[in-house]
């Protein structure tokens, strides 16, 4: 019983800290003078709200999409589309998630942002896994791996190798899965 109380106390403290952080960021957003600073603050609001309230995070992502569209910020647009897709994915609204991931991907390709493309491919792969479309998930993760290798992003490569290992495990291809897992490590 004591453990339950400790966990409840920790959760309450975390929630209060999140609310204070959100309140502070909202004040900063109100005082921000440029679209660039507003977009940066909205990005932080999405990430902070994501920890405790997906609906609130989705609302901030919507605001980010709207502001990026109005400002014509080609770099921020795909970031907020990807964030919006992530919120829908985590709420298991997979069709909406796919829609926004497609918009993010188009935006990242338009500005030749390979890292953004790769992270979006990871999320597309996740959606396919939720739909039990393991072959499509593996294709998405392999595409992300290729992009991370082009960038020589070691953390991204390890992440992609781990995801491919998981895809192979789901397909029952254990020896190949082990090989990818070892490469990831």
C-alpha positions in Angstrom: 0.0 0.0 0.0 2.9 2.3 0.8 4.2 1.9 -2.7 0.9 2.9 -4.2 1.0 6.2 -2.1 4.5 6.9 -3.2 3.6 6.3 -6.8 0.5 8.6 -6.5 2.6 11.3 -4.9 5.2 11.1 -7.7 2.5 11.2 -10.3 0.9 14.3 -8.7 4.2 16.1 -8.5 4.9 15.3 -12.1 1.5 16.5 -13.2 2.0 19.8 -11.2 5.4 20.3 -12.8 4.0 19.7 -16.2 1.2 22.2 -15.6 3.7 24.8 -14.4 5.9 24.2 -17.5 2.9 24.5 -19.8 1.7 27.7 -18.0 5.2 29.2 -18.4 5.4 28.2 -22.1 1.9 29.7 -22.7 3.0 33.0 -21.2 6.1 32.9 -23.4 3.9 32.2 -26.4 1.7 35.2 -25.6 4.7 37.5 -25.3 6.6 36.2 -28.4 7.2 38.8 -31.0 8.1 36.7 -34.1 6.6 33.7 -35.8 10.0 32.0 -35.5 9.9 32.3 -31.7 6.2 31.3 -31.6 6.9 28.2 -33.6 9.8 27.2 -31.3 7.6 27.7 -28.2 4.7 25.7 -29.8 7.2 22.9 -30.5 8.1 22.9 -26.8 4.4 23.0 -25.8 3.7 19.9 -28.0 6.6 18.0 -26.5 5.7 19.0 -22.9 2.0 18.3 -23.2 2.7 15.0 -25.0 3.9 13.6 -21.6 0.5 14.0 -19.9 -2.3 15.1 -22.3 -2.4 13.9 -25.9 -5.4 16.1 -26.7 -3.7 19.2 -25.5 -0.5 18.2 -27.4 -2.6 17.7 -30.5 -4.1 21.2 -30.1 -0.7 22.7 -29.9 0.4 20.8 -32.9 -2.6 22.1 -34.8 -1.6 25.6 -33.8 1.9 25.0 -35.0 0.6 23.7 -38.4 -1.6 26.7 -38.8 1.1 29.2 -37.9 3.7 27.5 -40.1 1.2 27.5 -43.0 0.4 31.2 -42.5 4.1 32.1 -42.1 5.0 30.0 -45.1 7.8 28.4 -43.0 8.7 25.4 -45.2 11.0 24.0 -42.5 8.5 24.1 -39.6 5.5 22.8 -41.6 6.7 19.2 -41.9 7.8 19.2 -38.2 4.3 20.1 -37.0 2.6 17.7 -39.5 4.9 14.9 -38.1 4.0 15.9 -34.5 0.3 16.0 -35.4 0.6 12.5 -37.0 2.3 11.3 -33.9 -0.5 12.4 -31.6 -3.1 10.7 -33.9 -1.0 7.6 -33.9 -0.7 7.5 -30.2 -4.5 7.9 -30.0 -4.7 5.0 -32.4 -6.4 7.2 -35.1 -4.2 5.5 -37.7 -5.8 6.9 -40.8 -5.4 10.4 -39.5 -1.8 9.6 -38.5 -1.1 8.3 -42.0 -2.6 11.5 -43.5 -0.3 13.8 -41.5 2.8 11.6 -41.9 2.2 11.8 -45.7 2.1 15.6 -45.4 5.2 15.6 -43.3 7.0 13.4 -45.7 6.1 15.6 -48.7 7.3 18.7 -46.8 10.6 17.0 -45.8 11.2 15.9 -49.3 10.5 19.4 -50.6 13.3 20.8 -48.4 15.5 17.7 -48.8 15.5 17.0 -45.0 16.6 13.4 -44.9 16.6 13.2 -41.1 13.0 14.3 -41.0 12.2 11.8 -43.8 13.8 9.0 -41.8 12.0 9.8 -38.5 8.7 10.0 -40.4 9.5 6.6 -42.0 9.9 5.2 -38.4 6.5 6.5 -37.5 4.9 5.2 -40.7 6.5 1.8 -39.9 4.9 2.0 -36.4 1.5 2.6 -37.9 2.0 -0.4 -40.2 2.9 -2.6 -37.2 -0.3 -1.5 -35.5 -2.2 -2.6 -38.6 -0.4 -5.9 -38.6 1.2 -5.0 -42.0 4.7 -6.3 -41.1 6.1 -6.3 -44.6 5.1 -2.7 -45.1 6.6 -1.8 -41.7 9.8 -3.5 -42.6 9.9 -1.6 -45.9 9.5 1.7 -44.0 12.1 0.8 -41.5 14.6 -0.3 -44.2 14.0 3.1 -46.0 14.7 4.9 -42.7 17.9 2.8 -42.3 19.1 3.8 -45.8 18.5 7.5 -45.0 20.3 7.2 -41.6 23.2 5.5 -43.3 23.4 8.3 -45.9 23.5 10.8 -43.1 26.1 8.7 -41.1 23.8 9.2 -38.1 25.0 6.4 -35.8 22.1 6.8 -33.3 19.6 6.7 -36.1 21.3 3.7 -37.7 21.2 1.8 -34.4 17.5 2.8 -34.0 16.7 1.6 -37.5 18.6 -1.7 -37.0 16.7 -2.4 -33.8 13.4 -1.7 -35.6 14.3 -4.0 -38.5 15.3 -6.7 -35.9 11.8 -6.3 -34.4 10.2 -6.6 -37.8 12.2 -9.8 -38.6 11.2 -11.2 -35.2 7.5 -10.6 -36.0 8.1 -12.5 -39.2 9.6 -15.4 -37.4 13.0 -14.8 -39.1 15.0 -15.2 -35.9 18.5 -15.7 -37.2 18.3 -12.5 -39.3 16.6 -10.7 -36.4 19.6 -11.6 -34.2 22.0 -10.4 -36.8 20.3 -7.0 -37.0 20.1 -6.8 -33.2 23.8 -7.4 -32.9 24.5 -4.7 -35.5 22.3 -2.4 -33.6 24.3 -3.0 -30.4 
